Amino acid sequence: MDSPVQTIKDKLDVVTFLKGYLELTPAGKNFKARCPFHNEKTPSFMVSPDRQSWRCFGCGNGGDIFSFIMKYENMEFGEALKVLAEKAGVELRRIQPQEYKAFGLLYELQDEAKKYYIGQLAGADLAKKYLLDRGLKQETIEEFELGWAPNEPEGLAMHLLKKGYDPNDILRAGLIIKTERGMNLDRFRGRIMFPIHNHLGKVVGFTGRILPVFDDGKMGKYVNSPETAIFNKSKLLYGFWKTKNVIRETGRAFMVEGQMDFLMSYQAGVRNAIATSGTALTVDHLITIRRVAEELLLSFDNDEAGWTAGERAISLAESAGLVTKIVSLQGVKDPAELAQKDPGALKTAVDGAEPAFKVLFRRHLPNGRVEVSDLKEMKSLRDLLGRISSISSPVEKDYWVKELSTYTLLSSSLIREEMEKVKPQVSIERTVPAEQAQEPAEQKLSQTDRLIYLLLGDAYIKSKYEELREVEKYFSESYKNILELLKSGKTSSEDKSMDEILNAIILSAKELSPEDFNLTVLRIKEYFQRAERLELSKQIMEQENLGNEDKVKELMEELKKLN
């Protein structure tokens, strides 16, 4: 009997699955795309339908659907197994009880809690009035599955216990808390409930907003689920599961703070919005955004704390290679307020977002010119230079140095000299996984290996192996074995090292023109014949030193034939 992993892989086609994440274009028998794991202009990410695998020839990453979703969605194996099993229609409860207990059961409990909260909202007039007064429409409430946690100590706990769930599992899911007396109480009470979905649309946790009537000032206005095996708020972006396709299409993501700002923006027609859930922007958030967008539009509260957090986000995003812009909200506190007053105005503000550094120039140096004797202005200038030096792109960095020069009437050379003395505000290069620093497997290949890869790949695409007879004698034993495998119609080997080579050949395969094919054959023959000539010359010298004239004549004849 096949393992559940193999059963899932048999049911889910890698090309169809990856089309949900990437724009794949045909490349011979394979497909290619721009790699989501490192920045690149020319596609080097290849997908093989025959091998049901993928590989990037730019950063060296590769694997199957499991390795892709684990890397792309920041998942552990067990979580990926649960998600893919559900997508493939494979029941894990019976065949993988341990994995089900670790991950599947947590998903199930979050889903049961969501349904309970939705049911409670239906009869909670006070909670419904609060949401409607904040400007949310009924269809938005339903689309994002908002609910209500009644102000009762054990409402959800008793509901789940009656359904047969173990209290320890409910505790592990973060839905209840255990008191010192051993009582199991609901974590969320008297709160509007916002389910937090992972990037595949599965509920993994909640944010609860206390209803003002129950707010005694002693508890947090917002409470999040604790970290669990399936929930990490530093990795998840609220609403991303709904908006990621629009973000990918437009190349722009509009970042807001919190669920209400997101929901009101989405409702106002800003369908490329995302939000953090009770945490500042993190490196993991940026990695997720960078895979689908080139621009990050930021909006933050119009107070000092909002600007401080926003400026840190600008430096962090610029360091990650994202172009940042600021959405200016005049006369309102946040996007939710503007969306409620005038939905069209919010959309106009998002469309008209300004480059972040232009806004920062005006904010920190409102007079334009810098007086060297003014310590405050010099500090502001150095702060700006620290932010500019965080930009990852040398071209963009140079552009903003010139713009700052024009704005302040200081020479570009003087600004560059000052910037060299300033420490970058933020640099995520040390914290972002060094995906781009990985050495591509191809770079380890010799020139002849590359040429043989080209010929074998061409033969694989055309299914014409007889054309390789002329150069086959030059192949090493491993390449001869790979050729025999391909001739037999196989695309994999039980030998792990040979399978890796075979995978690289198939994924890098491209059809050669007759001219390129002949040139490649010629270059291989020249290389090996040159090597033979060198070896013969060495043998001739050795035999001459030994005084063996007959052997010298014999070797000279062989060399003559080669020449």
N, C-alpha and C positions, 0 to 999 in steps of 0.2 A: 504493500500500500504506500502510495506517495505521501511525503510529508505535507503538512498544510502549506508550507512555504512554496513547495513545488506545485501544489494544486492551484494556489493563487496565481503563480506565474504562468501556469498553463491557461488560466481563464482570462488574464488581463494582458492584452497586447501592449507592448512597450511603446509603440509609435502612437497608438490611440491615446494611451495614458499621458504621454508627454505632450501631446497636442493641447492638453488642458492647461499646460504651463508655458509652453514655448511655441514660437512660430516656426514650424518645421517646413523646410523646402526639400524637394527631391534632389538627391545627388547620386546618380547611378542606381544601384540596388539599395542604397542607404538614404538617410535623410540628414540634413545639417541645420544648425541653428546657432545663434549667438549664445555663448556659454552664460548661464545665470550665476556662475560661481566666481567669475572674475570679469573685469571690464575689458571688452574687446570690440573692435570695429568690424573685423572680418570673421565670419563664422568659423569656428574650429571645433564645435561641439557636434559629434556625429552619433547617429542612432542606427543600429542594425536590426532590421526585422528578422533576419535569419537567425541571429544569435540572441535576439531579445535583450540586447545590451546597449549601453551608451558609453561614450568616452569623449573627453575634451583633450584635444591635442595642444591646447594652449596652456592649461594649468595642470594636466596630468590626472585629473579626477575621472572616475569611471565606475561602472558597475551595472546593476539591474534596477528594476523599479523600486526595490526595497532601499537600496543605497541612495537612490535619487530622492525619494520622499523623506528619508531620514535627514539628509543633508539640507534639502530645500526647506523643509518645514521644521527643522531643529527638533526632530523626534528621536526617541530611543527606539530600539528594535521592537520591543513589545508593543509600543504604541502604534508603530507603523504596521505591525502584523494585524492588529485589531482593525485599523482603518482600511487596509487593503483587503482584508478578509470580508469586511462588510461590503466593500465595493464589488468584490468578486462573487458575493453570495455564498461564502464558505462559512459554515457554522463552527466556531471555535470552542464553544462552551463544552462540548463533549471531547473533542480531540486535543485541546490544549487547556486543561483546567488551570494550570499554574499561570499561564499568560492571561487567561480570562480573569482570574482572580486579581492579578496585578494591574491590568489595564481595562479590560472589557467591562468588568463590574463597576469600575469608577465611572466610565461613560454612561452605563445604564442608570446608575444612581443619580448622576447630574440630570439626565433626561427625565427621570421620574420626578425629581425636585422641580424642574422647569414646568412640567405639566401640572403639578400641584399648585405652584405659584400662579400660573395662568388661570386655573380654576378658581383660586381665591380672589383674584382681581375682579372676576366677573360679578362677584357679589359685594365688592368693597366700594361703595359710592364715594367715600371720602378720597380714596386713593385714585380712583378714576377722575374725579374732579380736579385733583392736583395735576395730573398729567395733561388733561385738556386745558386747564388754566395756563400751563407752561407753553401751550401752543402745539402740542402733539395731536395729530389726527388719529382716529381709530385705526385706520389702515396701517399707519406707521407702528402703532403699538402692537398690532397683530403680526406685522411682518418681522419685527425684531423680538417677538415673543416675550414682551414685558409682563411682569407679574406682580404679585403682592404677597409679602410674608406677614401674616396676621400677628398682632401684638399678643401672642400667646407663648407660654414657655415651651410647649412640646407639640405644637401643631404638626410640623413636618415630621418630627421624630416618630410620633405615634402613627402617622400615615404610612411611613416606610416600614415600621415594625409590623404593622398589620399586613403588609404585602410580603412579609417573610424575610426581610433583609436583616442581616446580623448587625447589632449595634456597633461592633468594632469596625465593620466595613463602612458604616455610615459616618463614623468618627474619622476614619481614614480618608473619606471623600471630602472632609472639611465642612459637612453640612450641620453637624452638631458639635457641642463642646461638653466636656465632662467636668462637673463641679468637684470641689474638694470632698463633698459628701457622696460622690459617686453618681449623681443624677445626670442624665443626658438631656441637655437643653438645646433648643434650636439656636444656631449661630445668628440667624437673621430674624429679627422680630420688629414689627411695626415699620417695615421698610418697603419702598418700591424696589422691585427686583429686576436688574438688567442682566440677562444671561450673557456670558462671555463665550463666544464661539472661537474655536481654533481656526486656522486659515483654511481648513477643509469644511467648515460649517458645523462641526460637532461642538455641543455645549461641554465646556471643561471647567467652568466655575461661574461665579456671580459677583456682581457689585450690588450692594444694597444701599439705597439712599433713604435716610430716616425721614419719615413724614413729619413736617414741622410741628404738628400737634403733639407728637410724642418726643420731641427734642427737648431734653431737660438741660442740655449744655454739658452733660457729663460723659456723653458718648460721641464717637466720631460721626460727622454728617454722612460720610461714605465709609463703608466697610467692604473689603474684598475677601473672597475665599482665600484660605491659606495655600501655600505652595503644596502641590501634590504631584504624583507621578505623571499626571496629564496636564497640570496647570502651572505655568510660570509666567507671571504678568510682565516680566522684563523681556520676554520674547514675543508676546502676543500683541497685536494691534487690534483694537476694538473696531469692528465693522469691515475689516480687511477682506473677510470671506465674501462679503457682498460687493465690494468695490474694486477688487484687484484687477478684474478684466478691463474696467474703464480706465484705471490707472495705467495699465499696460498699454492700452490703445492711445491714450493721450500723452503718456510719458511724464505726467504730473500727478503728485499726491498732495492733497491739502490736509495738513496736520492740525488737529485741534486738541484741546484738553478735555477729556471726560465724555461720558456717554451723551449727555443732553446736547452739548455743542455738536457732537457728531450727528445725532438723530435729527436735530433741527436743520442742520446743513444739508443732510441727505434729503430730507423732506422738501427743502427749498430748491432742489434740483442740482445740488452740488454732489454729483455721484462719484467723485474721485476723492472723497473725504476718508480720513482714518483718525483714530484717537488712541492715546495711551490710557491705561486704566490705573489711575492712582500711582503712577510712577513717572519719573522724568524720562526723556528720550534716552534710549540705551544703544550700545553698539549693535546688539542683536536686532533691535528695531531697524536700524539703518541698513544692516545687511539684507533684511527682508525687503525694504523699500528699494534699495539699489538694484535689486534683481528685476524690478518691473518699471522703474521710473528713472528719469534723468534730472527732474526738477522736484524740489521739495518746497511747497508753499507753506509758510508758517503764520500763525495768528496767535497772539497771546494777550492775556488780560492787560488792560490799560492801567497798570499800576507798576510800582518799582519792582515788586517781586516777579510780576509777569515778564517785564523786560529783562531782568537778570536771568531768568530761566530761558527765555527766548534767545538771548544772545549766546548763551552757552550752546543751545541747540544749533544755532547758525554755524558756530565754529566746528562743532562735532560733525555736522552734515557736510560742510565744505571739505573737511579733512577726509571724509569718506568718499569724496568724489562727486557729491551731488551739488547741483546748482541751486542756491537758496534764494527765495523771494519772500517778501513780506506782504501780507494782505492787511491793508490799513482799514480799521473800523472806526469811523468818526462818530463821536457822540454816543457810543454804546460800550458796554463792558466786555462783551464776548460775542461770538458768532450766533449763539442761540438767541440772544436779545435782538440782534439785527434781523435774523431770520423771522422772528415773530412779528417785528414791526413792519418789515418790508422784505419778503423773500427774494424779490428781484434785485434789491440793492446788494444783498450778500453775494449773489451770483456775479453781479457786475464787479464787485470788489475783488472776488477771487480771480476773475478773468483779467483784471487790471493790476495784478500783483506786481510790485516793483522789485528790482534787484536789491537784495538785502543790504549790500554795502552802500548803496545810494542813500537808503534810509538811515543807516548807521552814521554816515558822514554828517547828515543834517542833525541827527540827534546829539552826537558827541562834540561836533564842531559847528555850532549854529552860525557862527560869524564867518565861516569859510577860512579866512586867513588865520595863521597861528602866530601868536606872539611868544617868542622864545622865553621872555621874562615872566610869562604867565604860567605858573606851575600847573594849574588846573588844565589849561589847554595842552600843555606838553604831555601831561599824564593821559589825557584823552587821545592824543595823537599816538602815543606808544601803545595804548590799549587797542586802537584800530590796527596798528601795524602787527600786533600780536595775532589778531584775528586774520589778517591778510596772509600772514606767514603760515597759518594753518591750512590754507587752501592746497589741495593735493595737486592740482593741475598747474604746471609752470606757466602755461599760456595765460590762464585766468589770473594767476597771481601777478604776472607782469601787467596785465590789463588794468587791474585795480590799483597797482602802484602808480600807473600813468594817470588814472582817473583821480586819485588822491592828490597827485601833483598838480593837476589842473584846478582842482577844487581849492587847494590851500595856497597855490602860487609858489610852492616849494619845488625845487628841481627834482626830477626822478632819481638822479644819482644820489642826492642828499637823503632822500627818503629810503632808498635801498641801503645806504650806509647805516642809517639809524635802525632799519629793520634787522640788520645783522646782529645788533646788540640786544634785540628784544626776543624773549622766549615765546614760542608759539603758544597761543591760548589753550589749544587742545590739539592733540595728535592721537588719532585712533590706530595709527599704523602698528603700534606695539600690542594693541588689544584685539584687532581684527585678525582672524585666522589668516596666516600667510599663504593664502591660496595662490596668489600670483607668484609667490617666491618658489613654489614647487617647480622642480625641474621636469619639463615634459619628457616622457619616455623616449620620444624620438631623438632628443638631443644626445642620448647615450648611444645611438646607432652610428656605425661607421658609414662612410659614403657608399660603399658597396651594399651594405644592408639596406640603405634607403632605396637604392636602385632595384634591388631584388623585391622589396616591398611593392614598388611601383609595378613591376612586371606581374607579380602574383596577384595584386589587386586588379590589374587590368584583365588578366585571364579569368579571375573570379567573376567580374562583371559581365564579360563577354561569353563566359563558359567555353572558352577556347584555350585548351592547354597544350595542344600539339605545337603551337607556335613557340613554345619554350624549349623545344628539343635542342635547339642550337646552343643554348646557354645552360641547360640543366646540368651539364657535367661540371659546371663551376660551383654549383650549389653545395653548401655544407649538408651534412646528414640530416640536420633538423629541418632545413628548408626543403629537402627532398621528401621528407616525411609529411610536411605540411602540404606540399604539392600533391602527394598521393591522396591525402585526406580530402582536399578540394576536388580532385578528379572523381572521387567516389561519391561526391555530393554532400559530404559531412562538413559542418561548420563549427565543430567543437572537438576537443580532445580530452581524454581522461588524464593526460600528462599536463599538470598545472602550468609548468613553464612554457610548454609548447602551445597550450591553450591561450596564454597571454599574448604570445607572438601572433597567433592566428587571429585573435580578437583585434589586435592593432592593425593587421593587414586588411581585414574585412572592413573595419570602420574607416580606414584611410583610403580605401579603394576608390579609384577614379579611372574613367575610360581614357586611354591614350590614343592620340591620333596616330596613323601609320608612321608619320615622320618621327613623332616622339618615341614610339615603340622601337623603331629601328635605331634611333640615336641612343636609347637606353641600353639596348642589346649591345651596340658597338662599344659603349663606355664600359660595360661589364667585361666584355672580351678584352678590351685594351688594358683594363686594370689587372686582370689575372694573367694576361700574356706578359705584361710588364714585370709582374712578380716572378713569372717563370723565367724570363730573361735574366733578371737579377740573380735568381737562384743558380741558373746555368753558368753565368759569368763567375759566380763565387766558386762553383765546382771546378770550372776550367782552371782558375788560379791555383786551387788546391792541388789538382792533378799535375799542373806544370811544375809546382814546387817539388812534387814527388818524382818528377821526370818520367811520368807515364804518358808517352806520346800517343799511343793508340787510343787511350781513353780521352785524351785531349781532342783528337780528331773526331771521335764519335760525338762528343759534346758540342764541338764546333758545328757539326752538321745539323744537330738539333736546334742550335741557336740560329743557324742560317734559315732553317725552315720557318721558325717563329718570326724572324725579321722579314 
